[in-house]
Amino acid sequence: MKIPRGIGACALASFAFVLWSVFANSAPARAADDNTDTLSAAICPITYQVDQAPFERGYHYLFYGNGFFINSDGYLITAAHVLSQLHGGQPYILVRSTIGPSQLVKAMVVIADREHDVAILRAVPNPFEGQYKVAFLPLTTRRLSPAQTVLAAALRPSNLKDPHTFDELLEDRPSGEVVDYEFSQLDKGRGDTELFLFSHEVRPGQSGSPVVLGDSQEVAGLVEGRWLHPSPIPVVTDKGQESAGLSAAVPIHYAIALLQLKGIAWHTASGDFERSEEQAEQRKESSAPVPLSLVAAPYPAQALFGGEVVLDARVESNGRLSDIKVVRGEAPFLEKVLSAVRTWTFLPARENGLVAKQRIGIAFQFPQFLPSRVEPVHKYEEPLAGALERGALPILTVEPEYPPECSADGSVILYDTIDQQGQLTSMQVLRDLESLSAAALAAVRQWRFVPGKQAGTNTASMAVVVVTFHRRATAGRANPASPSR
């Protein structure tokens, strides 16, 4: 159920309480004790302070959702729609103290991406420098596999109807399995967002909570809402019964794009991705951009035939793409592709040990899925022939043959090395689809490129190739639609 934007703060709190009461008996919850683990200590409720003076039960507040810390500087991530429910009011986070009851701490909005429903906040003052029970969670850019176990952890006040800071906090930590990926338009008139679905029915108040890997505490995404549409794959519980529902999560990819844009450090299970001097020394004196987090683009629902989009872009020193030039491509494919690549992030190139800007080629291929007599080989004139700077760009492309025994669809993402003669010398699979990758690799090996240029001279360069396969929808598969929140 989507919460109407016009509901006021008090009405919204009551609305949330009524919904919570429906699920109170089925929600696995436990009181947060003094031995709070890392996951519990990293999560904090997003609230609005109602009164300026405390009562016997502490400060009165309204509860809207959850966020989680991603570094010791007090930065945290939540869903942008959680903040929109405050209608411009000052957000606070509820943080547990080591010397007393929980306290409200101001959370300043650093940046919000409403198109992909992600926001970055910073707690002021920093709880990590005070006497609080806080921790941060590592992030993972790995793409989750079907049936992989995840946890959707969240905190909530024990008294939802009239919460105060001295009240006990309860924790929900239900588990589920990854089911599939779907694209959805989260905000009307905006671009598509890739979501992953998992077998757990989200409850009100869990929006913005971290979805972590079951075998670690790495964050793979954040809770977006309930998925109210037929699932692409039948979901069955361990008792052989049909699951009560699915949840949708925004992959952490979109948050990483904001962190890169703002130069905010974040962590993985193996270390810090902050662009530090120590990290710079560990990398080669000269190296190409390294893909950090990429997403594909959906096959346009209105497309009856295939298409191709080719871009030439510069990877900036902050790892984001800029100066994106459209070499070829048209509607409805171009809009989908531009929406996707604007969220891509890289570790930037290096020259003589220093961070450098470098251009790369980007090609999206959407092979035709209806029977056609159109030749699957496409030839083009040399693009950007007079440019002093460009990435390696394809001048001959071959569409893959869809495996006859396959019924899947989705995208394969490849990272290619093109030498100064335009020869394809290596391919790295960044996103693998077991049933379709072989066809994509076989086709791209037949592609021909023009080499990249630097200062007007041919040079070795990199190219990202995304091949998106599509099959006509069947009775068992519904078209993707927006999740509830």
C-alpha positions in Angstrom: 0.0 0.0 0.0 1.4 3.4 -1.0 1.1 6.1 1.6 -0.6 9.2 0.2 1.7 12.2 0.0 -0.9 14.6 1.5 -1.3 12.8 4.8 -0.2 15.0 7.7 2.4 14.0 10.3 -0.1 13.1 13.1 -2.4 11.2 10.7 0.5 9.4 9.2 1.7 8.2 12.6 -1.7 6.9 13.4 -1.9 5.3 9.9 1.4 3.6 10.5 0.3 2.3 13.9 -2.9 0.7 12.5 -0.9 -1.1 9.8 1.7 -2.2 12.4 -1.0 -3.7 14.6 -2.1 -5.9 11.8 1.3 -7.6 11.6 2.3 -7.4 15.3 1.5 -11.1 16.0 3.4 -12.4 13.0 6.5 -10.1 13.2 9.5 -11.8 14.8 10.7 -9.1 17.3 13.1 -9.0 20.2 14.2 -6.3 22.6 17.6 -4.8 21.9 19.8 -5.7 24.9 23.0 -4.3 26.3 25.1 -6.7 24.2 24.0 -5.0 20.9 25.7 -6.6 17.9 27.1 -4.7 15.0 24.0 -5.0 12.8 21.7 -3.7 15.6 24.1 -0.9 16.5 24.3 0.3 12.9 20.5 0.7 12.5 18.6 3.7 13.7 15.0 4.8 13.4 14.3 7.9 11.4 12.0 10.2 13.4 10.6 13.7 13.8 10.8 15.3 17.3 7.3 16.5 18.3 8.1 18.3 21.6 11.0 20.5 22.7 10.8 19.5 26.3 11.0 15.9 27.7 8.2 14.1 29.6 8.6 11.3 32.1 9.1 8.9 29.2 11.6 11.3 27.4 11.1 13.2 24.2 7.9 12.5 22.2 8.6 11.7 18.5 7.0 10.3 15.3 8.5 7.2 13.7 8.8 7.0 9.9 11.4 4.3 8.9 15.0 3.3 9.4 18.5 4.2 8.3 21.9 2.7 8.8 25.5 4.0 9.3 28.1 3.3 6.6 31.2 4.9 8.2 32.5 6.3 11.5 32.0 9.9 10.3 28.3 9.6 11.1 27.1 9.2 7.5 24.0 7.0 7.0 21.7 5.8 4.2 17.9 5.6 4.1 15.2 5.6 1.5 14.3 9.1 0.1 10.6 8.5 0.5 11.1 8.1 4.3 12.3 11.8 4.4 9.5 13.0 2.1 7.0 11.9 4.8 8.4 14.6 7.1 7.1 17.3 4.6 10.3 19.4 5.0 10.6 18.9 8.8 14.0 18.4 10.5 14.8 14.6 10.5 16.3 13.0 13.6 17.7 9.6 14.3 17.1 7.7 17.5 20.5 6.4 18.9 21.0 4.2 21.9 23.3 5.5 24.6 25.9 3.6 26.7 25.1 5.6 29.8 21.3 6.1 29.6 18.2 5.9 27.4 18.1 6.5 23.7 18.5 10.0 22.4 17.4 12.0 19.4 20.3 13.3 17.2 19.8 15.7 14.2 20.3 14.1 10.8 21.3 16.6 8.1 20.4 15.7 4.5 23.5 15.5 2.4 21.9 14.5 -0.9 18.7 12.7 -2.0 18.1 10.8 -5.2 14.3 10.6 -5.4 14.4 8.9 -8.8 16.0 5.9 -7.3 14.7 6.5 -3.8 18.0 6.8 -1.9 19.2 9.5 0.5 22.5 10.2 2.3 22.3 11.8 5.8 24.9 12.8 8.4 24.3 12.8 12.1 25.2 16.0 13.9 26.9 15.8 16.3 28.7 12.6 15.3 27.5 9.7 17.6 30.8 7.9 17.0 32.5 10.6 19.0 30.2 10.3 21.9 28.9 7.7 24.3 26.5 5.8 22.0 26.1 2.2 21.0 26.8 2.7 17.3 28.6 0.8 14.5 28.7 0.9 10.7 28.0 -1.7 8.1 30.2 -2.6 5.0 28.6 -2.4 1.5 28.9 -5.0 -1.3 28.7 -4.3 -5.0 28.3 -8.1 -5.7 25.1 -9.0 -7.6 23.0 -11.4 -5.6 22.1 -14.8 -7.0 18.6 -16.3 -6.8 18.0 -18.3 -3.6 20.7 -16.4 -1.8 19.7 -15.7 1.8 19.3 -12.1 3.0 18.1 -10.4 6.2 16.0 -7.2 6.3 16.8 -5.8 9.8 14.9 -3.0 11.4 14.3 -1.2 14.7 11.0 0.1 15.9 9.6 1.6 19.1 7.7 -0.7 21.4 4.9 1.9 21.6 4.2 2.9 18.0 1.1 4.9 18.8 2.8 7.3 21.2 6.5 6.7 21.2 9.0 8.4 23.5 12.8 8.2 23.7 12.9 6.3 27.0 10.7 3.5 25.6 12.2 0.2 24.7 13.2 -0.5 21.1 12.3 -3.7 19.4 14.2 -5.4 16.6 12.8 -7.2 13.6 15.3 -9.4 11.7 13.3 -11.7 9.3 15.2 -13.6 6.6 14.2 -14.4 3.0 15.7 -15.5 -0.3 16.5 -13.5 -3.4 13.9 -14.3 -6.0 14.6 -12.2 -9.1 15.5 -8.7 -10.4 12.9 -6.3 -11.9 12.9 -2.8 -13.3 10.3 -0.4 -11.9 9.5 3.3 -12.2 9.6 4.4 -8.5 8.6 8.0 -9.2 6.1 8.9 -11.9 7.8 10.5 -15.0 11.3 9.4 -13.9 13.6 6.7 -15.1 13.7 3.0 -14.3 15.3 1.6 -11.1 16.5 -1.9 -10.9 15.2 -3.7 -7.8 15.8 -7.1 -6.4 12.8 -9.1 -5.0 13.2 -11.3 -1.9 10.8 -13.7 -0.2 9.8 -11.6 2.9 6.7 -9.4 3.3 7.9 -6.0 4.3 6.0 -4.4 7.2 5.4 -0.7 7.8 8.4 1.1 9.3 11.0 -1.1 7.5 11.5 1.3 4.7 15.1 2.3 4.4 16.3 -0.6 6.5 19.4 -2.5 5.3 19.1 -5.8 3.5 22.3 -7.7 4.4 23.8 -11.0 3.2 22.8 -13.9 5.4 26.4 -15.1 5.8 27.9 -11.7 6.6 26.8 -8.2 7.5 27.5 -6.6 4.1 24.6 -4.4 2.8 23.3 -5.4 -0.6 20.4 -3.0 -0.7 17.8 -1.1 1.3 14.1 -1.9 1.7 11.8 -0.1 -0.8 8.5 -1.7 -0.1 6.1 -4.6 -0.7 5.8 -6.1 -4.2 2.1 -6.3 -4.8 2.3 -7.8 -8.3 2.6 -11.5 -9.4 6.1 -12.8 -8.8 8.2 -13.9 -11.8 9.0 -17.1 -10.0 6.7 -19.1 -7.7 7.7 -18.5 -4.1 7.3 -21.4 -1.7 8.2 -21.6 2.0 10.3 -24.3 3.6 6.9 -25.9 4.6 5.8 -26.2 1.0 3.3 -23.4 1.3 3.1 -20.4 -0.9 4.9 -17.4 0.5 2.8 -14.5 2.0 4.4 -12.0 -0.3 7.6 -10.5 -1.7 9.5 -7.4 -0.9 11.4 -5.1 -3.2 14.9 -3.7 -2.3 16.9 -0.9 -4.0 20.4 -2.3 -4.7 23.2 -0.5 -2.9 24.5 0.5 -6.3 22.5 3.7 -6.3 23.7 4.7 -2.9 27.3 4.1 -3.9 26.8 6.4 -6.9 25.8 9.2 -4.4 28.8 8.4 -2.1 31.2 8.6 -5.1 29.6 11.9 -6.2 30.1 13.5 -2.8 33.5 11.8 -2.1 32.2 10.1 1.0 34.2 7.1 2.3 32.5 3.7 2.6 33.6 0.2 3.5 33.6 -3.3 2.2 34.1 -6.5 4.2 37.8 -6.4 3.2 38.5 -2.7 3.6 37.8 0.9 2.9 37.0 2.3 -0.6 38.1 5.7 0.4 40.4 7.1 -2.3 43.4 7.4 0.1 47.1 7.8 -0.6 47.7 4.2 0.6 45.2 2.9 -1.9 46.8 4.9 -4.7 50.2 3.4 -4.0 48.7 -0.1 -4.3 47.4 0.5 -7.8 49.6 0.6 -10.9 51.4 3.7 -12.0 49.1 3.8 -15.1 45.8 1.9 -15.3 42.4 2.1 -17.0 39.2 2.9 -15.1 38.0 0.0 -13.0 34.2 -0.6 -13.0 32.9 -0.4 -9.5 29.2 -0.6 -9.8 27.2 -0.8 -13.1 23.5 -1.6 -13.8 21.9 -2.5 -17.1 18.9 -0.9 -18.8 15.5 -2.6 -19.2 14.3 -3.7 -22.6 11.7 -1.1 -23.4 8.2 -2.6 -23.1 7.0 -0.7 -26.3 9.9 -1.9 -28.5 8.8 -4.4 -31.2 12.3 -4.7 -32.7 15.8 -4.5 -31.4 18.1 -1.6 -31.2 21.6 -0.3 -30.3 22.9 2.6 -28.4 26.5 3.7 -28.5 28.0 6.4 -26.2 31.4 8.0 -25.7 31.9 9.2 -22.1 34.6 10.5 -19.8 35.3 8.8 -16.4 36.0 11.7 -14.1 38.4 11.7 -11.2 35.5 11.0 -8.8 34.7 7.9 -10.7 31.4 9.2 -12.3 30.7 9.6 -16.0 30.5 13.0 -17.6 30.5 14.6 -21.1 28.3 11.7 -22.3 28.2 11.9 -26.1 25.5 10.0 -28.1 27.2 8.3 -31.0 24.1 6.5 -32.1 20.8 5.5 -30.6 17.2 6.6 -30.6 13.9 6.2 -28.7 12.8 4.2 -26.8 16.2 2.7 -26.1 18.3 5.9 -25.7 16.3 7.2 -22.7 16.6 3.9 -20.9 20.3 3.7 -21.5 21.1 7.3 -20.4 19.1 6.8 -17.2 21.2 3.8 -16.3 24.7 5.0 -17.2 24.3 8.2 -15.2 24.4 6.1 -12.1 27.6 4.1 -13.0 30.7 4.4 -10.9 34.3 3.5 -11.5 37.7 3.7 -9.7 39.2 6.4 -11.9 42.1 5.9 -14.3 45.7 6.6 -13.2 48.6 8.1 -15.2 52.1 8.2 -13.7 50.6 7.3 -10.3 48.1 10.2 -10.4 44.3 10.1 -10.8 43.4 11.0 -14.4 40.3 11.4 -16.6 39.9 9.0 -19.4 37.3 8.3 -22.1 35.6 5.0 -22.6 33.2 3.5 -25.2 29.8 2.2 -24.1 27.6 0.0 -26.2 24.1 -1.3 -25.3 22.7 -3.9 -27.6 19.0 -5.0 -27.5 18.8 -8.0 -29.9 15.5 -8.3 -31.7 13.2 -10.9 -30.2 10.5 -11.3 -32.9 11.1 -13.3 -36.0 12.7 -11.0 -38.6 14.6 -11.0 -41.8 16.8 -8.2 -40.7 20.5 -9.1 -40.9 22.0 -9.6 -37.4 25.3 -7.9 -38.5 25.4 -4.1 -38.4 28.1 -2.0 -40.0 28.8 1.7 -39.3 31.1 4.5 -40.4 33.9 5.5 -38.1 32.3 7.6 -35.3 33.9 10.8 -34.0 36.7 10.5 -36.6 37.9 14.1 -36.0 37.9 13.9 -32.2 41.1 14.4 -30.3 39.8 12.3 -27.4 37.4 9.3 -27.6 36.9 5.9 -26.3 37.0 2.6 -28.3 33.8 2.4 -30.3 32.2 -0.4 -32.3 32.0 -0.1 -36.1 30.6 -3.7 -36.6 28.3 -5.4 -34.3 26.7 -8.9 -34.3 23.5 -9.8 -32.5 23.7 -13.0 -30.5 21.5 -15.9 -31.2 19.0 -16.6 -28.4 19.5 -20.2 -27.2 16.5 -22.1 -28.4 16.1 -24.1 -25.1 16.3 -20.9 -23.0 13.3 -19.0 -21.5 15.2 -16.5 -19.4 15.8 -12.8 -20.1 18.1 -10.2 -18.7 21.5 -8.5 -19.3 25.1 -9.6 -19.7 27.7 -6.9 -19.0 31.2 -7.2 -20.5 34.3 -5.0 -20.0 36.5 -5.1 -23.1 40.1 -4.1 -23.7 40.7 -2.7 -27.2 44.3 -2.1 -28.3 45.6 0.8 -30.3 44.9 -1.0 -33.6 41.3 -1.5 -32.6 41.6 -5.2 -31.8 39.6 -6.8 -29.0 42.3 -8.3 -26.8 40.3 -9.3 -23.7 36.8 -9.5 -22.2 35.8 -9.5 -18.5 32.3 -10.6 -17.6 31.0 -8.1 -15.0 27.4 -9.5 -15.0 26.9 -13.2 -15.8 23.7 -14.9 -16.8 24.4 -18.6 -16.9 22.0 -19.4 -19.8 22.8 -16.3 -21.9 26.5 -15.3 -21.3 27.9 -17.8 -23.8 25.7 -16.3 -26.6 26.7 -12.8 -25.7 30.4 -13.6 -25.6 30.3 -15.5 -28.9 28.6 -12.5 -30.6 30.9 -9.8 -29.1 34.0 -11.6 -30.1 33.0 -10.9 -33.7 32.6 -7.1 -33.1 35.1 -4.7 -34.7 36.1 -1.4 -33.1 38.0 1.8 -33.8 40.7 2.5 -31.2 40.4 5.1 -28.6 42.3 8.4 -28.9 44.3 10.6 -26.5 45.6 13.9 -27.8 44.7 12.8 -31.3 46.8 9.6 -31.1 45.4 6.1 -31.2 45.7 4.4 -27.8 44.5 1.3 -26.0 41.2 1.9 -24.4 38.3 0.2 -22.6 34.7 -0.4 -23.7 31.6 -1.5 -21.7 29.2 -3.7 -23.7 25.8 -4.5 -22.3 23.7 -7.1 -24.1 20.0 -7.2 -23.0 18.0 -10.2 -24.0 14.2 -10.2 -24.1 11.5 -12.8 -24.4 7.8 -12.1 -24.9 5.9 -12.2 -21.6 4.0 -15.5 -20.8 1.0 -16.1 -18.7 3.2 -16.9 -15.7 5.2 -13.7 -15.9 3.7 -10.3 -15.3 5.2 -7.0 -16.4 7.1 -5.2 -13.7 5.2 -2.5 -11.8 5.9 -0.2 -8.9 6.2 -1.7 -5.4 4.3 -0.3 -2.4 6.1 1.5 0.4 
